[in-house]
Amino acid sequence: MVREFPVYHPPAAETHGWDGSSNSFHPAASVKAQVGNESIDFNFVYPPALISCGNYRPIPTLGFFLGDNPLKNPFTLLLLEVSFIILTTRVLRFLLKPLKQPRIVSEVIGGMVIGPSILGRSEKFSSIMFPVDNQFLVRNIGAMGFTYYFFLAGVKMDLSLVRKTSKKQLYIAIAGVALPCTFISIVAFSLRKSMDKELARFSSIGFICTGLALPLFPVLHSILKELNLLSSEIGRLGLSIAVISDAMGVGVMVIFEAAKQGEGKAMAVVWYLISLVVFVVLTVFVIRRVLSRVVEITPDGKPVDQAYVMAILLGVLIMGFLADMFGIAIANGAFWLGLAIPDGPPLGSTLVERSETVILEVLMPFSFAFVGLYVDVNAMSSAGWSGLGPLFAITMTGYVSKFLGTLITSAFFELPIRDGVVLSFIMILRGQVEIVVFLHWMDKKIIEVPGFTLMVLAITSWTAIATPFISILYDPTRPYQVHKRRTIQHTPPEDSELRILLCIYDEDSTAALINLLEISNPTLSTPFVIFPLRLIDLVGRASPVLIDHEKQEDHDSKYAISHTIHNALKNYQESKGECIEIHPFTAIVPNRTMYQDICDLALVKKATLIILPFHKECLDTLGGKLTELVRLGVRSVNSNVINHAPCSVGVLVDKGHVRHTYMAFRNNVLHFAVLFLGGADAREALCYADRMAGNLNVSLTVIRFLSHNSEGDDEMEKKMDDGVVTWFWVKNERNERVSYREVVVRNGEETIAAIQAVSDDNNNYDVWIVGRKQGINPVLLEGLSNWSENDELGIIGDFVSSYDFGGTASVLVVQQQVLRGQGADSTGGSSGGFPCNPIQKVKDVVNPWCRSLGFGIS
């Protein structure tokens, strides 16, 4: 904004006022206004800082090639600034990501790059890219970005975690706040004489104590999400502690804010508290009820109307204005509005889906540019150690005592030492919220630019150091790496119960999964215990949720689709009587960490088999043709489950036959074929098929593939294959519905030709059952390694499920449990390895970055 004043030329003798050479007012300027015959003197109307009056920038009407400079147009310059800011942060994020640096670090550094610490030191750069009269625009958009960020944080925050607090979480939270506050207070009061006058005030020290001691939920959530730790045990513990700490810290912050307000006038405290109460009552009893009514009138399964979304986003600005008017701080108004919004679908998820990208990718880069324009390393050098030493000592004391307090309390509750160290590192992570707090301290004159710069550099450094250590020390998949066998093959005969975890991504796959259970032949002598897990992507809330529908029957009725699916399973259970026992669950988690919840539930419930729908499915259309349905994000989930599962895994590729087999049972015989290529996965597939063979409506054909002259055979694998095949044949020798044959091949081409010939000779197979890849003789697959597109199915499974193979038979691909230390092939993104080796993980962190520079670490 450019303000135009009447031209006033002070006498030459005046030492303050207008400087024509610099086109600016100097401090302590006096201005004279004349109205008619009367003149009025305004002395010292300007603050003790240089005020520059910029020239008005006219909007050009001509193009660059006709001599106009487009940067003289404020809007054109703003477009260039937007592009430059976003590009800078993106490039830094790309460079720092291989080093496991979180987004906040790259964005703070990006802001510093354009500020006076780096590029802004050049007057030419500043005058062209960020002139004084354009900086106010960047700052205002940045402030708006922080406002909407706090709103999103409030929408996602799950206050129910406070009610679910355990003693361990509560005591760790209390110790993690009380210990730093105590040590910071001791250090601060001992250095009080050497502090600035404003910093030495009691209220200022209280602000700093709470600001450094609290682990703030929005920051921890965003970083843990980047590290894929939201669904991990340590991630859930950290988020719970953060929510408890924030709940305790709110009251303390209000006390010190009131004390700060009372330093000017005593009545200011009263008005501040009255305003606060009015604001909270308005939010809780008026706005919350209105928003709950919006949720009630929204049809089940439908998003909230766009008009309500726009009204709420406008309400963020209004609440920010009201909060600032009452002296409560703009960010608090937006945050409390977010807390008032019911999380999850339909309202919370719709707001997040429609606004998060714009807020995080467009507005927040301006926010960090806003911060970067304040961060000035040169100002730190000017202030010197004498001015910044006390603040530095307080900051270091706060973070070290926070780390040690969390570590000691974790050890007291017998948390493993490595997990305790990781939790301590999580508790000292800092980010966007702390930066806004520091800006608030500057508004309150508690710190100046040098102190602000020191604090921003401190939190960035601590977060940059802590995050890679968290990634190196903690492997979220470690609990699933078990030594005990949980497979169908190794289930003892006396334990006839088969425990299956059924993963359900949507309603379309439910019928096929239920029918797979039916053809798997549950009986009174071999009953099934089923754990259906409805998986929902986490949107509109921060904390993952696992719902046990037997204990929380009415919980989260907003997820009506889950109830529909579980009702279908319940009806199936009633039709099967005591042969089936069903315990339904719903997991609301991020896609990237969904596999952790699947593996964790399988481990806790001692499942023998996890069944996953393939990420592609064929649906019938009205014309009788098959339409392919692709489930977004499911492929990476399936790959990670296969890599880390604590039991065996089956992947079902449904082409329609399985979906319709239940009705066909009563009149038709179903034809299944097992392609036995040897190895652990093939043995597990054969043992599962053996259970199906007990069904009177199932005809089973087992085809074993052997290499010519036993070329490439592993003797141990061959002996185990012979043992399982012999057991199967002896058990089913008199079963006329079971047939067995062997095929000898020389290479992968002959293997594929033999499978194709089997399909052509008997084109009425309903399901192909095949092992994934473990232990297969490489000669049987020679020449096929580059053919496979879906590694989670293995080479043969991918072939028989492809359109090139032909037919409409569905495919079940089985992988036997991979024990700890054996390893697993990985194609999807994973968050850990087998086993968790810190030295290797350091190499994994550093190597990608080194390779981008042209060298690596062996």
ZABALO-704253 format. One record per residue (C-alpha): residue number from 1; x, y, z. Coordinates in steps of 0.25 Angstrom, whole numbers. Each point is the difference from the previous one (the first is absolute). Layout:
BEGIN
 num    c1    c2    c3
 NUM     X     Y     Z
...
% end
This chain:
BEGIN
 num    c1    c2    c3
   1     0     0     0
   2     5    14    -4
   3    -4    12     8
   4     1    14    -6
   5     3    11     9
   6    -1    15    -4
   7    14     5    -3
   8     7     6    12
   9    14     6    -1
  10     6     3    14
  11     9    11     2
  12    15    -3    -3
  13     4     2    14
  14    -9   -12     5
  15     8   -12     3
  16   -12    -9     0
  17   -11    -2   -10
  18     0    -1   -15
  19    12    -4    -8
  20    -1     4   -14
  21    12    -8    -4
  22    -5   -13     5
  23   -15     3    -2
  24    -3    -4    15
  25    -4     5    14
  26    11    -1    11
  27    -4    -3    14
  28    -6    10     9
  29    -6     8   -12
  30    -9    11     2
  31   -11     3    -9
  32    -8    13    -2
  33   -15     0    -5
  34    -7    13    -5
  35   -15     1    -1
  36    -4    14    -4
  37     7    10     8
  38     3    -9    12
  39    12   -10     0
  40     2   -11    10
  41    14    -7     3
  42     1   -15     2
  43    13    -3     7
  44     6   -14     0
  45   -11    -6    -7
  46     9   -11    -7
  47     6   -11     8
  48    15    -1     2
  49     3    -7   -13
  50     2     5   -14
  51   -13     1    -8
  52     1    -1   -15
  53   -10     5   -10
  54     0    -8   -12
  55    -4     5   -14
  56   -13    -3    -5
  57     1   -11   -11
  58    -9     2   -11
  59    -6   -12    -7
  60     7    -1   -14
  61    -9    -1   -12
  62    11    -4   -10
  63     8   -13    -1
  64    15    -3     3
  65     4     1   -14
  66    -6    14    -1
  67     9     5    11
  68    -9    -2    13
  69     7    -7    12
  70   -11   -10     5
  71     6     0    14
  72    -5    14     2
  73   -14    -6     0
  74    -3    -5    14
  75    -8   -11    -4
  76    10    -5   -11
  77    11     1    11
  78    -9    -8    10
  79    -1   -11   -11
  80    15    -1    -1
  81     1     0    15
  82   -10   -12     1
  83     8    -8   -10
  84    13     3     6
  85    -4    -3    14
  86    -7   -13    -3
  87    11    -5    -9
  88    11     3    10
  89    -7    -8    11
  90    -3   -11   -10
  91    15    -1    -4
  92     5     0    14
  93   -11   -11     4
  94     5    -8   -12
  95    15     1     5
  96    -2    -2    15
  97   -11   -12    -2
  98    11   -11    -2
  99     6     5    14
 100   -13    -3     7
 101    -2    15     2
 102   -15     4     3
 103    -7    10    -9
 104     0    11    11
 105    16     0    -1
 106     0     2   -15
 107   -11    11     1
 108     7     8    11
 109    13    -1    -7
 110    -8     4   -13
 111    -5    13     7
 112    14     3     5
 113     5    -1   -14
 114    -8    12    -5
 115     1     8    13
 116    11     9     5
 117     9   -11     5
 118     4    -5   -15
 119    -6     5   -13
 120    -6    12     7
 121    13     5     4
 122     2     5   -14
 123    -7    14    -1
 124    -2    -3   -15
 125    -8   -13     2
 126    -8     6    11
 127    -4    12    -8
 128    -4    -8   -12
 129    -6   -13     6
 130    -5     5    14
 131    -1    16     0
 132    -5     6    13
 133   -14     3    -6
 134    -2   -14    -4
 135     5    -7    13
 136   -12     4     7
 137    -8    -8   -10
 138     9   -13     2
 139    -1     2    16
 140   -16     1    -1
 141    -1   -12    -9
 142     9    -7     9
 143    -8     3    13
 144   -12    -5    -7
 145     7   -13    -3
 146     4    -2    14
 147   -15     3     4
 148    -5   -10    -9
 149    10   -10     4
 150    -4     1    15
 151   -15    -2    -5
 152     4   -13    -7
 153     8    -4    12
 154   -13     2     9
 155    -8    -8   -10
 156     9   -12     1
 157     3     1    15
 158    -7   -12     7
 159    -3     5    15
 160    -6   -14     3
 161    15    -4     2
 162    -1     7    13
 163   -11    -9     5
 164     7   -12    -4
 165    13     4     8
 166     8   -11     7
 167     8     2    13
 168    13    -2    -9
 169    -4    11   -10
 170    -5    10    11
 171    12    -1     9
 172    10     1   -12
 173    -8    12    -5
 174     1     7    14
 175    15    -3     2
 176     3     4   -14
 177    -7    14     3
 178     4     2    15
 179    14    -4    -1
 180     4    10   -12
 181    -8    11     7
 182     7    -2    13
 183    14     1    -6
 184    -3    11   -10
 185    -6     8    12
 186    13    -2     8
 187     9     4   -11
 188    -8    12    -4
 189    -1     6    14
 190    15    -3     2
 191     3     8   -13
 192   -11    10     2
 193     9    12     2
 194     7    -2   -13
 195   -13    -1    -8
 196    -7    11    -7
 197   -10     8     8
 198   -12    -7    -8
 199     6   -14     0
 200     2     1    15
 201   -14     2     4
 202    -7   -11     8
 203   -11    -1   -11
 204    11    -1   -11
 205     7   -11     7
 206   -13    -7     2
 207    -3     1   -15
 208    14    -6    -3
 209    -2   -12    10
 210   -13    -4    -6
 211     5     2   -15
 212    12    -8     2
 213    -6   -11     9
 214   -12    -4    -8
 215     0   -10   -12
 216   -11     5    -9
 217    -9   -10    -6
 218    -1     6   -15
 219    15     0    -1
 220     2   -14     5
 221   -11    -5    -9
 222     5     6   -13
 223    14    -5     3
 224    -4   -14     4
 225    -9    -1   -12
 226    12     3    -9
 227     8   -11     7
 228   -12   -10    -1
 229    -1    -2    15
 230   -14     5     3
 231    -5   -14     1
 232    12    -6     7
 233     0    -2    15
 234    10    11     3
 235    -7    10    -9
 236   -14    -2     7
 237     7     1    13
 238     7    13    -4
 239   -13     6    -5
 240    -8    -3    12
 241    11     6     9
 242     0    13    -9
 243   -15     1     1
 244     1    -1    16
 245    11    10     0
 246    -8    10    -8
 247   -12    -2     8
 248     9     4    13
 249     7    11    -7
 250   -12     7    -5
 251    -4     4    14
 252    14     5     3
 253     1     8   -12
 254   -13     7     3
 255     6     4    14
 256    13     6    -6
 257    -8     7   -11
 258    -8     6    10
 259    12     4     8
 260     6     6   -12
 261   -13     8    -3
 262     0     5    14
 263    14     6    -1
 264    -7    12    -7
 265   -13     2     8
 266    -6    -8    11
 267   -14     0    -6
 268     6    -6   -13
 269     1   -13     7
 270   -15     0     3
 271    -4     4   -14
 272    10   -11    -6
 273    -7   -11     9
 274   -14     5    -3
 275     3     0   -15
 276     6   -14     1
 277   -12    -6     7
 278    -9     7   -10
 279     8    -6   -12
 280     0   -14     6
 281   -15     0     3
 282    -2     5   -14
 283     8   -11    -6
 284    -5   -12     9
 285   -14     3     1
 286    -4     8   -13
 287    10    -4   -11
 288     1   -14     4
 289   -15    -3     1
 290    -2     7   -14
 291    11    -9    -6
 292    -6   -12     6
 293   -13     3    -6
 294     7     1   -14
 295     5   -14     2
 296   -14    -5     4
 297    -6     5   -13
 298    11    -5    -9
 299    -5   -14    -6
 300     9   -12     4
 301    12    -2    -9
 302    -2    13    -6
 303    10    12     1
 304    -5    13     6
 305    -6    10    -9
 306    10    10    -6
 307    -7    12     6
 308     3    -5    14
 309    14    -2    -3
 310     2    14    -6
 311    -8     6    12
 312    10    -7    10
 313    12     4    -7
 314    -5    14     0
 315    -3    -2    15
 316    15    -2     2
 317     3    14    -4
 318   -11     5     9
 319     4    -7    12
 320    14     4    -2
 321    -4    15    -1
 322    -9    -2    13
 323    12    -7     7
 324     9    11    -3
 325   -10    11     4
 326    -2    -6    13
 327    16    -2     2
 328    -1   -15     0
 329     9    -1   -13
 330    -4    -3   -14
 331     5   -15    -1
 332    -8    -3    13
 333   -13     4    -6
 334     2    -9   -13
 335     5   -12     9
 336   -12     0     9
 337    -9     1   -12
 338     7   -12    -5
 339    -2    -7    13
 340   -15     3     0
 341    -2    -8   -14
 342    -3   -15     2
 343    12    -7    -5
 344    -1   -11   -11
 345   -11    -1   -11
 346    -8     6    -4
 347     4    14     4
 348    14    -1     5
 349     5    -9   -11
 350    -7     9   -11
 351     7    13     6
 352    14    -7     0
 353    -2    -6   -14
 354    -4    13    -7
 355     9    10     7
 356    13    -8     5
 357     7     1   -13
 358    -2    15    -2
 359     4     3    14
 360    13    -9     1
 361     5     2   -14
 362    -4    14    -3
 363    -2     8    12
 364    10    -6    10
 365    12     3    -9
 366    -4    15     2
 367     0    -3    15
 368    14    -4     0
 369     4    11   -10
 370    -7     9    11
 371     9    -7    11
 372    13     1    -9
 373    -2    15    -2
 374     1     1    15
 375    12    -9     2
 376    12     8    -1
 377    14    -7     4
 378     7    13    -1
 379    -9     6    11
 380     4   -11     9
 381    15     3    -2
 382    -3    15     2
 383    -7    -4    13
 384    12    -8     5
 385     1   -11    10
 386    -3     9    12
 387   -14     3    -6
 388    -3   -14    -4
 389     7    -8    10
 390   -11    -1    10
 391   -10    -4   -10
 392     9   -10    -6
 393     3    -6    14
 394   -15    -1     3
 395    -3    -6   -14
 396    10   -11     2
 397    -4    -3    14
 398   -15    -2    -5
 399     3   -10   -11
 400    11    -8     8
 401    -9    -1    12
 402   -12    -3    -8
 403     8   -12    -7
 404     5    -5    14
 405   -13     2     7
 406    -7    -9   -11
 407    11   -10     0
 408     0    -2    15
 409   -15    -1     1
 410     0   -10   -11
 411    10    -9     7
 412    -8     1    13
 413   -12    -6    -8
 414    10   -11    -5
 415    -1     5   -15
 416    11    -7    -8
 417    12    10     0
 418     0     1   -15
 419   -14     4     0
 420     2     9    12
 421    11     8    -8
 422    -9     0   -12
 423   -12     6     8
 424     9    10     6
 425     5     5   -14
 426   -15     0    -4
 427    -3     9    12
 428    10    11    -5
 429    -4     1   -14
 430    -5    14    -3
 431    -6     7   -12
 432   -11    10    -5
 433    -7     2    13
 434    13     4     8
 435     3    10   -11
 436   -13     7     1
 437     2     0    16
 438    13     7    -3
 439    -7    10    -9
 440    -9     3    11
 441    11     2    10
 442     5    10   -10
 443   -13     7     0
 444     0     0    15
 445    15     6     0
 446     5   -12     8
 447    11    -2   -11
 448     5     8   -12
 449     5    -4   -13
 450    13    -6     5
 451    -7    -8    10
 452   -11    -5   -10
 453    12    -4    -9
 454     6    -8    11
 455   -12    -7     3
 456    -4    -4   -14
 457    14    -5    -3
 458    -1    -8    13
 459   -13    -7    -3
 460     5    -3   -14
 461    13    -6     5
 462    -7    -9    10
 463   -10    -5    -9
 464    10    -2   -11
 465     9    -8    10
 466   -11    -8     6
 467    -8    -5   -12
 468    11    -8    -6
 469     3    -7    13
 470   -15    -4     2
 471     1    -6   -14
 472    13    -7     3
 473    -4    -5    14
 474   -14    -4    -2
 475    -6   -11    -9
 476   -15     0     0
 477     0   -14    -6
 478     9    -6    11
 479   -12    -6     9
 480    -5    -8   -12
 481    14    -7    -2
 482    -4   -13     8
 483     7   -13     1
 484   -12    -8     2
 485    -7    -7   -11
 486   -14     5    -4
 487    -3    -8   -13
 488   -11    -9    -5
 489    11   -11    -2
 490     6     1    14
 491   -14     1     7
 492     0   -13     9
 493   -11   -10    -3
 494    -6     2    14
 495    -1    15    -2
 496   -11    -1   -12
 497    -4    14     2
 498     4     9   -12
 499     1    15     4
 500    -1     9   -12
 501     2    15    -1
 502    -9     5   -11
 503     4    14    -6
 504   -12     7    -6
 505     3    13    -8
 506   -14     2    -6
 507   -14    -6    -1
 508     4    -5   -14
 509     9   -10     5
 510    -8    -5    12
 511    -8   -11    -8
 512    12    -6    -6
 513     7    -1    14
 514   -13    -6     7
 515    -1   -10   -12
 516    15    -4     2
 517    -2    -3    14
 518   -12    -9    -4
 519     8    -8   -10
 520    11    -1    10
 521    -9   -10     7
 522    -2     4    15
 523    -6   -12     7
 524    -3    -3    15
 525    13    -8     0
 526     8    11    -7
 527    -7    13     4
 528     5    14    -4
 529     2    12     8
 530    -1    12    -9
 531     5    14     4
 532    -6     9   -11
 533     8    13    -1
 534    -7    12    -7
 535    11     9    -5
 536    -3    15    -1
 537    10    11    -4
 538     2    10    11
 539    -5    13    -5
 540    -5    12     9
 541     6    -5    13
 542    14    -2     5
 543     0   -12     9
 544    -2   -14    -6
 545   -12    -8     5
 546    -2   -15     2
 547   -15    -3     3
 548    -3   -13     6
 549   -15    -1    -4
 550    -3   -10    11
 551     4     9    11
 552    -3    13    -7
 553   -13    -3    -7
 554    -5    14    -2
 555    13     6    -1
 556     2     9   -12
 557   -13    -2    -7
 558     5    10   -11
 559     7   -12    -6
 560   -13    -6    -5
 561     7    -8   -11
 562     8    -8    11
 563   -13    -4     6
 564    -6    -5   -13
 565    12    -9    -2
 566     0    -5    14
 567   -15    -3    -1
 568     2    -8   -13
 569    11    -8     8
 570    -9    -2    12
 571   -11    -6    -9
 572    10    -9    -6
 573     4    -4    14
 574   -14    -3     4
 575    -2    -9   -12
 576    12    -8     3
 577    -3    -2    15
 578    12    -5     8
 579     9    -2   -12
 580     3    15     0
 581     4    10    10
 582     1    15    -4
 583     6    11     8
 584    -1    13    -9
 585     9    12     1
 586     2    13    -7
 587    13     7    -2
 588     1    15    -4
 589    14     2    -3
 590     9     7   -11
 591     2    -8   -12
 592    15     0     2
 593    -1    -6    13
 594   -12    -9    -2
 595     9   -13    -1
 596     5     3    15
 597   -15    -1     5
 598    -2   -13    -8
 599    13    -7     5
 600    -3     5    14
 601   -14    -6     1
 602     5   -13    -7
 603    11    -1    11
 604    -9     3    12
 605   -11    -9    -5
 606    10   -11    -4
 607    -5    -1   -14
 608     5   -11    -9
 609    -4     6   -13
 610    -2    15    -5
 611    -9     1   -12
 612     1    12    -9
 613    -8     4   -12
 614     9     3   -12
 615     1    15    -4
 616    -7    -3   -13
 617   -14    -7    -1
 618    -9    -3   -12
 619   -15     4     1
 620   -11    -4    -9
 621    -7    10    -8
 622   -14     0    -6
 623     6    -4   -14
 624     6   -13     6
 625    14     6    -1
 626    10     1    12
 627     4    14     4
 628    13     1     8
 629     0     7    14
 630    13     6     5
 631     0     3    15
 632    10    12     2
 633    10    -2    11
 634    -3   -15     2
 635    12    -5    -8
 636    10     6    10
 637    -8    -5    12
 638     0   -14    -6
 639    15     0    -3
 640     3     5    14
 641    -9   -11     7
 642     7   -11    -9
 643    14     5     5
 644    -3     2    15
 645   -12   -10     3
 646     2    -8    13
 647    -7   -12    -7
 648    -4    -5   -14
 649    -6     9   -10
 650   -10    -3   -11
 651    -3    10   -11
 652   -14    -2    -8
 653    -1     5   -14
 654   -15    -1    -3
 655    -5    -1   -14
 656   -14    -2     4
 657     0   -15     2
 658     2     0    15
 659   -10    11     2
 660   -11    -9    -6
 661     4   -13     5
 662    -8    -1    13
 663   -13    -1    -8
 664     7   -10   -10
 665     3    -9    12
 666   -14    -6     1
 667     0    -4   -15
 668    14    -1    -5
 669    13    -6     2
 670    11    10     1
 671    14    -3    -7
 672    13     5     7
 673    14    -2    -5
 674    13     1     8
 675    12     4    -7
 676    11    -6     8
 677    14     5    -4
 678     7    -4    13
 679     5     9    12
 680    -6     4    13
 681   -11     9    -7
 682    -5   -12    -8
 683     0    -9    12
 684    -9    10     7
 685    -9     1   -12
 686    -2   -15     0
 687    -3    -1    14
 688   -11    11    -1
 689    -5    -8   -13
 690    -1   -12     9
 691   -10     6     9
 692    -8     4   -12
 693     0   -14    -5
 694    -8    -5    11
 695   -12     7    -6
 696    -9    -9    -8
 697    -3    11   -10
 698    15     2    -3
 699     8    -8   -11
 700    15     3     2
 701    11    -2   -10
 702    15     1     5
 703    10     1   -11
 704    15    -1     5
 705    11     6    -9
 706    14    -6     0
 707    12     4    -7
 708     7   -10   -10
 709    10    -9     6
 710    -2     8    13
 711     8    11    -5
 712     1    12    10
 713    -7    -7    11
 714     3     3    14
 715     1   -13     8
 716    -6     5    13
 717   -11     7    -7
 718    -3   -13    -9
 719     0    -9    12
 720   -10     9     7
 721    -9     1   -13
 722     0   -15    -1
 723    -4    -1    14
 724   -12     9    -1
 725    -4    -6   -13
 726     0   -14     5
 727    -8     4    12
 728   -10     7    -8
 729    -1   -12   -10
 730    -1   -11    11
 731   -11     9     7
 732    -8     1   -13
 733     3   -13    -7
 734   -14    -5     1
 735    -7    14    -3
 736    -5    -1   -14
 737    -1    15    -1
 738    15     2     1
 739    10    -3   -11
 740    15     2     0
 741     9     1   -12
 742    15     4    -3
 743     6     8   -11
 744    15     0    -4
 745     5    13    -6
 746    13     6    -4
 747    -2    15     2
 748   -10    11     2
 749    -5    -1   -14
 750    -4   -14     1
 751    -6     2    14
 752    -9    11    -6
 753    -4    -9   -12
 754    -4   -11    10
 755    -9     9     8
 756    -6     5   -12
 757    -2   -14    -6
 758    -7    -4    14
 759    -9    12    -1
 760    -4    -3   -15
 761    -2   -15     3
 762   -10     3    11
 763    -5    14    -1
 764   -10    -1    11
 765     9     3    12
 766    -6     9    10
 767    12     4     9
 768    15    -2    -2
 769     8    -2    13
 770    15     3    -1
 771    12     3     9
 772     6    14    -1
 773    15    -2    -2
 774     8    -5    12
 775     9   -13    -3
 776    -4    -1   -15
 777    10    -7    -8
 778     6    11    -9
 779     0    -9   -12
 780   -15    -1     0
 781     0    16    -2
 782    12     2    -9
 783    -3    11    -9
 784   -12     5     7
 785     6    10    10
 786    -3    12    -9
 787   -14    -4    -3
 788    -7     2    13
 789    -7    14     3
 790    -6    -3    13
 791    11    -6     9
 792   -10    -2    12
 793    -6   -11    -8
 794    14    -7    -4
 795     3    -3   -15
 796   -10   -12    -1
 797   -11     7     8
 798     1    12    -9
 799     0    -8   -13
 800   -13    -8     4
 801    -7    13     4
 802     3     8   -12
 803    -9     2   -12
 804    11    -6    -9
 805    -3   -14     7
 806   -15     1    -3
 807   -11    -6     7
 808    -8     5    12
 809     5    -8    11
 810     4     7    13
 811    14    -1     6
 812     4    -3    14
 813    15     3     2
 814     6    -5    14
 815    13     4     7
 816     4    -8    12
 817     5     8    12
 818    14     5    -1
 819     7    -2    14
 820     9    11     6
 821    14     1    -7
 822    -5    -7   -13
 823    -3    13    -7
 824   -11     3   -10
 825     0     6   -14
 826    -6    14     0
 827    -6     8   -11
 828    -8    10     7
 829     5    10    10
 830     3    -5    13
 831     4     6    13
 832     9   -10     5
 833     9   -12    -3
 834     3   -14     6
 835     7     2     9
 836     1    14     6
 837    15     3    -2
 838     4    14     4
 839    13     0    -8
 840    -7    -5   -12
 841   -12    10     2
 842    11    12     1
 843     5    -5   -14
 844   -14    -1    -5
 845    -2    15     4
 846    13     5    -5
 847     1    -8   -13
 848   -11     6    -8
 849     5    14     2
 850    14    -4    -3
 851    -4    -7   -13
 852    -7    12    -5
 853    14     7     2
 854     7   -11    -8
 855     5    -9    11
 856    -4   -10    10
 857     3    -8    13
 858     3   -14    -1
% end
